[in-house]
Structures are given as structure tokens and as C-alpha cells.
Amino acid sequence: MAEEFPMTGGDGPNSYAKNSNAAAKAADGAKAMLVAAIFENLDIETLQSRPATFRIADLGCSVGPNTFIQVDNIIDAVSQKYHKKSKVQSAGELPEFQVYFSDLVSNDFNYLFATLPRDRQYFTAGVPGSFHGRLFPEASLNFVYSAYALHWLSKIPDELRDINSPAFNKGRILYGNAPYEVGQAYSAQYAKDIKSFFHARGQELAPGGLMLLLIPGRPHGTLPAQNSLAPYFQPLESTLADMVNEASRT
């Protein structure tokens, strides 16, 4: 069973909606790549049918405006390609757009749908579930998008909880300064998860469809402790360890 660690819902001061600027900037920086990928690789000749429906899935959509902004970017780029390649003259000749917002069952879908743009040019549906498995019927999606979500594992590696394992990560909240075996355990779990993800999407994508993924990473050859998040988590790790030690003495 997958473990669920959803983003904080609602619109409070600690919510994802109010604390997702970094992801928004990354997605905005990738907009040109997204548009270019659609123009160069999306096969609308294969996708065309009547009645035409273009189906988009945002996997790991969470809550807040980020997903709506990117959906608009995708639809704009797809519409431009239809105008250019298929000699479409008006919006009425474009396919209808169906957007699936998908995240864990415990995601705050109520807030997500309460904040849907009123002027949206697409139909919507929520699809709860883990993207590490199948979520949609076979060959039903024309475009799959996922941003800053695929680095989340389906579960914590079992070795990290085994006190007799060399990968037992006692006293740490991340793997930045952990022994080599800890990093390897995370790497092995990620390999399993990403294989499951691609296997599921391979069945769900329609012929001619396209998938665009934004995944955070670090330059090849660098150490885990050198990644951009480690400097932020190390002081937190130290503080939590001090609090636990103080509590154990009282």
C-alpha cells in the first residue's frame, strides 16, 4: 500500500496554495519548453476524431493556482497547433478539452474545485489515487503533465525502518549526510516507483499523445548534501534532534 503525505490544503498561512511560489517559478521557467514540445512532438493528425475531445491529466496536481495556470498554457499551445496544422479557423472547430486533476485520495479536492477559474475553457473532473498505478482507461489520455511531484516516493524504503539494516536512518530526517546505504535505499525505491509510473502511463496514453514531466534533480556527480534543499533541512534536522534529546532528559 502506498503511503500518503498530501500537501496542506485550504488557503491558510501554512497551506500549499500560499507556499508554492518555488514550484510556480519552475513551471513558468519551463513554459517555453512545454510550448516547444507540443509544437514539435504532439501528433494531432493521429489524435483527430469526431466528436473530438482532447483529454489532459495533471498528475500530482495538489491545490492552488499552479495547476490552473499550466493547464491554460497547455490548452493555449495545443489550440495554436490546431490552428496552424489543421487550418482551424475558429474556436468552435477546436476539440473540446477535458482536464483531469489527479492527486492522492487525501488531497483537498474541495478547495481545488472551489477555486476553479470561472472563465475556464474546459470540462473538469477529479481523479483521486496514486500515480504509481493505473488511474485511467487504456489509451484515453492525449496529454499527461506532472510538475514537482514525481520525486515523492510511494513509500519510505523498508530498510530505513529496520534497526538491523545498514540503511537504518536513525537521527536524521533526510539522506543528505546519511551513510551510502541510505541513499541507495532511496534510489532503489525510486527506480521501482518510476518504472510503475511509466508502465501505467504507457497504457493510458493514446497514440500520438504526449507526456511532459518536471522533476527536480541535481547535477550528475554531486553529493546528496550538495542539493538545493539540504542546506534548508540540515538546521531543521539538528533542531529536531536537540528537542528530542531535551525531551528525553525531562
Residue pairs with C-beta under 8 A, 6 or more apart in sequence:
1 155
2 130
2 132
2 154
2 155
3 154
3 155
3 156
4 104
4 105
4 106
4 130
5 152
6 62
6 103
6 104
6 106
6 107
6 108
7 15
7 16
7 62
7 63
7 107
7 108
8 14
8 15
8 16
8 19
9 15
9 16
9 63
9 107
9 108
9 110
9 111
10 17
10 63
10 108
10 111
11 17
11 18
11 111
12 18
15 63
15 64
16 62
16 63
16 64
17 63
17 64
17 65
17 111
17 115
18 64
20 62
20 64
20 66
23 66
23 147
23 148
24 65
24 66
24 69
26 147
26 148
26 214
26 216
27 66
27 69
27 70
27 147
27 148
27 214
28 69
30 147
30 214
31 73
33 212
34 70
34 73
34 74
34 77
34 212
35 73
35 77
37 210
37 212
38 74
38 77
38 78
38 81
38 143
38 210
39 77
39 80
39 81
41 210
42 78
42 81
42 143
42 208
42 209
42 210
43 207
43 208
43 209
44 78
44 81
44 82
44 85
44 86
44 208
45 85
45 208
46 207
46 208
47 54
47 95
47 142
47 206
47 207
47 208
47 209
48 86
48 95
51 96
52 94
52 95
52 96
53 95
53 96
53 97
53 98
54 78
54 95
54 96
54 97
54 98
54 142
54 143
55 97
55 98
55 99
55 100
55 140
55 141
55 142
55 143
55 206
56 71
56 74
56 75
56 97
56 98
56 99
56 100
56 122
56 141
56 142
56 143
56 144
56 145
57 99
57 100
57 102
57 127
57 135
57 136
57 141
57 143
57 144
57 145
57 204
58 67
58 70
58 71
58 99
58 100
58 101
58 102
58 145
58 146
58 147
59 102
59 103
59 131
59 135
59 144
59 145
59 146
59 149
60 102
60 103
60 131
60 146
60 147
60 148
60 149
60 150
60 152
61 67
61 101
61 102
61 103
61 107
61 112
62 103
62 107
62 112
62 149
63 107
63 108
63 111
63 112
63 115
64 115
65 115
66 147
67 101
67 112
68 115
68 116
68 117
68 120
70 145
70 147
71 99
71 122
71 145
72 117
74 143
74 145
75 97
75 121
75 122
78 97
78 143
79 91
79 94
82 88
82 93
82 94
82 95
83 89
88 94
91 121
96 122
96 123
97 121
97 122
97 123
98 122
98 123
98 124
98 125
99 122
99 123
99 124
99 125
100 124
100 125
100 126
100 127
100 136
100 141
101 109
101 112
101 124
101 125
101 126
101 127
102 126
102 127
102 128
102 129
102 131
102 135
103 109
103 128
104 128
104 129
104 130
105 128
105 129
107 128
109 126
109 128
112 126
113 124
113 126
116 124
127 135
127 136
129 135
130 154
131 146
131 149
131 150
131 197
131 200
132 154
132 193
132 196
132 197
132 200
133 196
133 200
134 200
134 203
134 204
135 200
135 204
136 204
137 204
138 203
138 204
139 203
139 204
139 205
139 206
139 207
140 204
140 206
141 201
141 204
141 205
141 206
141 209
142 205
142 206
142 208
142 209
142 210
143 209
143 210
143 211
143 212
144 201
144 204
144 205
144 209
144 210
144 211
144 212
145 211
145 212
145 213
146 212
146 213
146 214
147 213
147 214
148 214
148 215
148 216
150 194
150 197
150 213
150 215
151 215
151 216
153 186
153 189
153 190
153 193
154 189
154 192
154 193
154 196
155 189
156 189
157 167
157 185
157 186
157 188
157 189
159 165
159 166
159 167
159 168
159 181
159 185
160 167
160 168
160 169
160 182
160 185
161 168
162 168
163 170
165 181
166 179
166 181
167 179
167 181
167 182
167 184
167 185
169 175
169 178
169 182
171 241
172 178
172 182
172 237
173 233
173 236
173 237
173 240
174 229
174 230
174 233
174 234
174 237
175 182
175 183
175 186
175 224
176 224
176 225
176 227
176 230
176 233
176 234
177 224
177 225
177 230
177 234
178 224
183 224
201 211
205 211
216 228
218 224
218 226
218 227
218 228
224 230
225 234
